[in-house]
Amino acid sequence: MSEHPRMMTAIGIASPGGPDVLAPEERPVPAAGEGEVLIRVAAAGVNRPDVLQRRGHYPPPPGAPDIPGLEVSGTVVALGPHVDGVAVGDAVCALVPGGGYAEYVVAHAGSVLPVPEGLSMEEAAALPETFFTVWTNVFDRVGLTAGERFLVHGGTSGIGTTAIQLAKAFGAEVFTTVGSAEKAEAARRLGADHVINYNEADFVSEILAITDKAGVHVILDMVGGDYVERNWKVAAVEGRICQIATLNGVSENVNFSRLMVKRLIHTGSTLRPRDNAFKAAIAARLKEKVWPLIAAGTVRPVMDSTYPLARAAEAHARMESSGHIGKIVLVTGAAA
Ligand SMILES: NC(=O)c1ccc[n+]([C@@H]2O[C@H](COP(=O)([O-])OP(=O)(O)OC[C@H]3O[C@@H](n4cnc5c(N)ncnc54)[C@H](OP(=O)(O)O)[C@@H]3O)[C@@H](O)[C@H]2O)c1
């Protein structure tokens, strides 16, 4: 069993607010409990839900640490009781319910995956949150299949870059919306077949024109607001829509007749509060279906920028500028 210190540096949220409320603090190194492993963190991914948590809008689920951070990469340094399939010294990445912005974090063994062949620790830290989220929503929940037309909004977000690549890898025709010409170019490079800059064109009329009014079979939406009805307009008959966020706010008045006439299914989910068994099942599917695609170079995390852990505030400011393309990652300086 490896030696590890009693105290560590972690990023605390002093009080709800702007990026500057994120500051390094001394915290005890957590202990791995039943079915858990302790990871010495090499890198931690930054996700939009961390921004919501920092602002006080997304409290950690019961039992999760108050330190932000939903995904890490690093080295396993200790095992709790009853852990199978993970060993001390393994290079891993993991989905965690919180606590990722730290030098050490505890993860449930079922949410731990090996660092895919050929990826750096920084790249591996950028995988879990978006790959678990896209897999469970797009493939398990609304069942995207080869040959279907798929629309993801926010195509250059962490979620969007993952969704474009996975949908393409599994044989879908991919449509995406983005907010600038630079983002449109990035989405095309990732393999999107049809990219709409929503500041220049209306995605509804564009997609209906491209598809000869047939629409798209599956939509992954993080925007909400007036996109709810616009998604229904652009969905194919029997289309499936999955809501994972409402960045533009909730929709108060929607015309349900559109949903009825087209026999649409509109669903949604949040990953963080789901139980360990649910997350372990997603991890197993990712390991089988997606990790080989990453090792083969067919699918790669899109890296925007890297910041030292202590400068988490700058990483959040970058994310809130919405200038980023792909993933922002914090690094601890720990050896890979
Ligand atoms: N339900 C779940 O389980 C789950 C899990 C993970 C993430 N999420 C959600 O998925 C979304 C994407 O997460 P992420 O980490 O990939 O985020 P991200 O990289 O920060 O991307 C968000 C993107 O959304 C677009 N956008 C559209 N309207 C926006 C608005 N009003 N405010 C800010 N951005 C807007 C922006 O691109 P343009 O400039 O092109 O508009 C922005 O780059 C977030 O809302 C997050 O909370 C949900």
The ligand as an ORCA input file, in Angstrom:
! r2SCAN-3c Opt
* xyz 0 1
  N     -27.621     16.473    -17.116
  C     -26.397     16.053    -16.901
  O     -26.167     14.963    -16.363
  C     -25.236     16.913    -17.328
  C     -23.918     16.424    -17.192
  C     -22.868     17.241    -17.647
  C     -23.145     18.490    -18.202
  N     -24.434     18.918    -18.277
  C     -24.759     20.230    -18.852
  O     -24.363     20.243    -20.207
  C     -24.019     21.572    -20.582
  C     -22.669     21.565    -21.252
  O     -21.670     21.299    -20.273
  P     -20.151     21.522    -20.640
  O     -19.347     21.276    -19.420
  O     -19.870     20.783    -21.887
  O     -20.197     23.108    -20.905
  P     -19.324     24.087    -21.769
  O     -18.138     23.405    -22.361
  O     -19.111     25.295    -20.950
  O     -20.292     24.480    -22.986
  C     -21.472     25.183    -22.903
  C     -21.717     25.747    -24.312
  O     -23.112     25.966    -24.455
  C     -23.300     26.997    -25.386
  N     -24.353     27.858    -24.853
  C     -25.564     28.043    -25.424
  N     -26.308     28.852    -24.696
  C     -25.584     29.196    -23.625
  C     -25.824     30.021    -22.504
  N     -26.987     30.664    -22.323
  N     -24.836     30.141    -21.571
  C     -23.661     29.489    -21.724
  N     -23.376     28.703    -22.780
  C     -24.331     28.559    -23.719
  C     -21.966     27.727    -25.553
  O     -21.519     27.530    -26.876
  P     -21.916     28.572    -28.046
  O     -21.006     29.755    -27.890
  O     -21.682     27.825    -29.294
  O     -23.357     28.938    -27.824
  C     -21.044     27.058    -24.555
  O     -19.753     26.878    -25.057
  C     -24.048     22.420    -19.315
  O     -25.256     23.130    -19.267
  C     -23.997     21.387    -18.211
  O     -24.600     21.841    -17.022
  C     -25.477     18.167    -17.861
*
